[in-house]
Amino acid sequence: MPLILIKEPRQETKLAVWEIAEEETFFQRKASVQREIAHPQKRLQHLAGRYLLKELFPDFPAHEIAVAPTRKPFLPGDAFHFSISHCANLAAVVVSRDRRVGVDVEKITEKTVKLKGKFLDADARGHFDAWVKKAAALPFFHGDPEALCATLIWSAKEAMFKWYGLGNVDFRQQMLVRSLSFQDDGKVLMDGVFMLEQPFPLKLHGLVLGEEVLVWTIS
């Protein structure tokens, strides 16, 4: 079973990452495709995400999942709050019975460095070089520290966007990352702020998973 990570960040809340190595028939034991998906890899990702929901909570009614106009999947009545993310052969989910959640998994790429001006606000730009310096000293990471930091911040904003779920958000001005700190075991902690009518603080947790990063938030 390629379940490469499972955590319980708090009671009634679970997080998992699955490395997809199976055929569709494996996932179809617990999941089904709820919309037309022609691309085989995207169909596998879709199935793996819904399979993971049932793995974490066997009573999760995956067949009731609906999709909002913002493309956010949800359960009518909010029996569970959940978020799903895919990246290449990874599927990640976070599920909670009582808290809003968001998750994102991203491949570490230099593309985020080139685009960082589009999603970093002025405060984050002021701290970015210091964050990169910390990333460069990490004993477990041997890639581009600038790409790591930019990808983590982008992933954090994607997780916040999914947590919010209503769309129509300015990634640079409304979803802010105020701090970024690393631990030697690959864990990452970030302080986020979602700028609604009033600033709403969000704790963001991350992991460096080899060539990918995982970020989630729970409130």
N, C-alpha and C positions, 0 to 999 in steps of 0.2 A: 504494500500500500504506500504510494508516494505522498503521504501526508507529511510534509517537511516541517510544519510548524503548527502547533495548537496551543493557545493560551486562554486563560480565563482572567481578563483584566479586572473584573469585579463580578460579584454574584449576579447570576442570570444574564451574563454577557460573555460571549465566546468569540474568539478570533482564530482563523485557520488559513493556511496556505497549502495548496495542492500543486504538485508538479505533474502535469498532464502527460502520461505515457501510455494511456489505455485507448482502446477503440471506443467508438460511440456506444456499442452494445453494453459495455461495462457500466457507463453512467445511466443508461436507460433503465436500469433496474430500479432506480430511485428518482429519476428525473426525466422530463420530456421537453422537447423544443416547443415553446409556446407561440412562436411566430416563424415566418418563413425566413430561413437563413441559408443562403446558397453556398457560401464559402465554407469548406470543410473545417478549417481551423477555427473560425469564428463559431461554428456550430458546436465544436468540441468545447470551446471556452464557455459557451452558454450552458451546456449540459453540466460541465464540471462545477460551475458556480452554484447551480441549483442542487446538484448532488451534495455539495459541501454543506448547504443549509440543512439538509436532512441528516447529514452526519453529525452536526453539532446539536441540533434539536430534532429528534425523530418525529415530534408532533408538529413540526413546521409545515403549514399547508401550502406547499410550493405551487400546487395547481391553482391557487387563488391569486397568485401574483398578477398585479395589473401594472401598467406603465403610464405614468403621468405625461401630460403634454411636454414637460421639461425632460422627458426620457428617463426619469427616475423610477425604478421599480419599487412598488410598495404593496402592502397588504391592506385592503379595505378594512377599516376598523382598527388598524394598528395593533393586531394581536402580537406581532413582533415588529421591531425596527431592525432594518438590515441594510447592508451596503455590499456591493460586489465589484470587484475590479479584476481585469485580465491584463497580462503582458506576456506575449510569446507563449511559452508552455506553462505559465503560472496562472493559477486562479486564486484569488484571495477574497474572503468574506469576513464580515464582522456582524454579529447578530445579538440583539438584546431584547428582553421582554419588556423593559421599562425605560430605556434611555435612547435618545437619538444618537445615531452613529454615522461615521463615514470612513471609508478605507480607500487607499489607492496603492497600486504597485506599478513601478516604472523601471525601465532599463536605464542605467546610468549612461548618459550620452552627452557628448559635447554640443549637441544641438541646443540643449537648454542654456548653455553658456552664451551662445550666439543670440538667443532670444530673451535673455534675462532682463533686458531693458524694457520689455513689454509687460513683465509681471512683478518686478521688484519696485517697491515704493522707495521714496528718498531715504527713509530711515534704514531700510534693509540694505540699500546700496552703500550706506555709510558704514555698516558693520560687515559687509560681505568679505572684504579682504582679511579681516581678523578671523572669520569663520573658516576661510580657506586655509589660513595658516594652521589652525587647529586640526583640520582634516589632513593636512600634509604630514602631521606628526603621528597619525594613527598607526599602531603596529599591525593591524589586521587588514589595512586597505593599501593596495599598491597601484591604484589607478590614478586618474587625474583628479586631484582634490577640488579643483574649481568645478569640474563637471559633477562631482559628488554633491557639493553644496547646492549648486543650481538645481540639480534634479530633486534633491530633498525638499527644497522650498517649493518647487513646482508641484511635487507630489503632495505636500502639506496643503497647498491651496486646492488641489483637486479633492482631497479628503474633506476639507471644509465646505467646498461646493456641494459635495454629495450629502454631507451632514445637513446643509441648509435645504436643499432639494427643490427650491422654487425657481431656480434659474435667474437670468437677467441680472448678473452680478459682474462688477468690474474687478477682475483678478488683481489688478495692481493697487487700486485705491480702497477696496472694500474688504479684501481678505489679506490680512497683514501677518507677517512672521516677525516677531520682536526679538526672539533669542533662538540660538541653535547651539546645543552642547552635545558632545560625544562622550561615550563611555567605552572602555577598552574591550568590552564584550560585544561591541557592534550595536548597542542600543543608542538611540538618539532621542533627545528631549527638545521640544520646541514650544515656545509660548506664542499662541496665535490670538488675533483679535478680529472678530467679524464686525464690520461697521454697519450696523442697522440704524434704527432711530437713535439708539445709544450703543456705545461699544460693548460687544459681548465677548468676554475672554474665553478662549478654548485651549486646553492642554492637548498637545499633539505628541504622539509617541511614534518612534520609528525604529526600524532595524535595517542594517545593511546586509543584504543577502547575496554576497558574491557580486554579480554584475547587476543586480537589481536593488532597489530600495522599497521598503514597505512603510507606509505611514497610515495611522488611524487616529480618530478622535471619538470621544464618548462624552455625552453631557446629560 
